[in-house]
């Protein structure tokens, strides 16, 4: 049990392409919902999502990931969360996603 507290597993908030919302709407929604994103970062997420089909919005602890996911879903976006270690897709499988690496 002690180990759980020490290093909590990171989760990815993943945006999926939907062909419904404009880039502008998605950028505004991402910036409003995820406080750590600015418009430039949110736009890059949109571009990657549009091209690849999905993109990592942010990596954070599970409870925060769930809150971001719910907030984005309430705004009509298609979003899921995934444990970082299990993530497959985007560029993460091929040496890591440079944009979201910290």
N, C-alpha and C positions, 0 to 999 in steps of 0.2 A: 504493500500500500504506500509506503514512503516514497517509492520511486515515481508513482503517479503524480504526486505533488511536484516533485523536482522538475520533471520535464514533460509538460503537457504536450500531447501530440498536436501538430499543426494541421489545419484543415484548409482546403481551397474552396473559395466561392467561385463557381464556374458559370459564366454567362453563355447561353446557347443561342445560335442564330435563329431568328423567327420570321424574317421577311415582312413583318407587320409594322414595326416601329421605325421611325426615322432615326438617323444617327444623332440628330440634334436632341430628340426626345431621350434617347438612351444615355447620351453624354450628360444631359441635365439630371436625369434620374440617378445615374451612378454617382455624380458629384454630390447630390443632395443626400443620398442614402449612405454612402461610404465616405466618411469625413476625411480619410487620408488621400483621396484622389482629387487631382485638379483636372481641369478641362482637357489638357494635353494628354495626360495619362488615360483618361476616360475615352478620348477619341482613339488612341492607339488600341485600346481594348476592343472598341467597335470595329476597327479595321481588321484586327486579327479574327474576331468572331465572324465577321462577314466572309473572310477568306477561308478560314479553317473549319468553321462550323461551331467552334466554341473557344473560349479564352478564359484564363484565370483573371478574376477581378482583383482578388487579394488573398493573402494567406494569413490566417489568424487562428486563435484557439476556437474550439468547437462552439461554445455558447455564442461568441461574437459572430462566427460564421453563420450560425442558425438565424441570428437576428438580422444580419445583412440580407440573407437569402429570403427571409420572410418579407422584409421591407421592399426588396426589389420585385418579388412576386406580386405583392399588393399593388405595385405600380404597373403590373401587366407583363413584366419581363419573364423570360423563361430562364430560370436559374436553379442550380443544384449545388450541393456541397459534397466534397469527397475528401477522405483522409489524404494528406499530401503524399504519403508513401505509396498509396494505391493509385494515384492519378496517372491516367494514360490519355494522351490526346494533346492537342495543341503542339507545342514544341518541347514539352517537358520530358517526353520519352527519349529525346535525342540530345542528351547532354545538358538539359535544364533550360528553362525559359529565362533568357537574359533580362527581360523587362521586369519580371516580378521577383527575381532573385534579390535577396537582401544581404 
